[in-house]
Amino acid sequence: MALGLCLGGSITAYVLYDKATRPDRSSPTVTLQQYLNARINAHDDAKASVFVCGSPELNVIDSEIDRIRDLEAKFDIAVTASFSDMALASAGEVSELRLKINFVIPEEDERKSVLVQDWKFEMVYANGWRVCGAEKTY
């Protein structure tokens, strides 16, 4: 009886853990938010890579993230980002997502500056939605 309860508890824990840690690529917006959170807020490029297509063109966003990371290292700060004004245009297995990335930058006097940038991301459906291109639209 006790063995059955332990086994049942272990299986339940595994299922809950798997569900909580599995990437959600069910929609372009959810996928993009997870990708950007992993890249910008968590600094977890490995986690972000599960949201990227096979041949991505992400040099522009990579450069911007490198610039933000350099700023963080230079001033020993943590820049965070939030996302707003998402607009989705879909055509089958390709979507275009426009949004604002709001970079929150801590200042010396404990105030925060916000740098708002307009971006466009190309999303493709390949066994779930994936980030495939990025362009800064100013």
Secondary structure by P-SEA (a helix, b strand, c coil): caaaaaaaaaaaaaaaaaaaaccccccaaaaaaaaaaaacccccaaaaaaacccccccaaaaaaaaaaaaaaaaacbbbbbbbcbbbbbbcccbbbbbbbbbbbbbccccbbbbbbbbbbbbbbbcccbbbccccccc
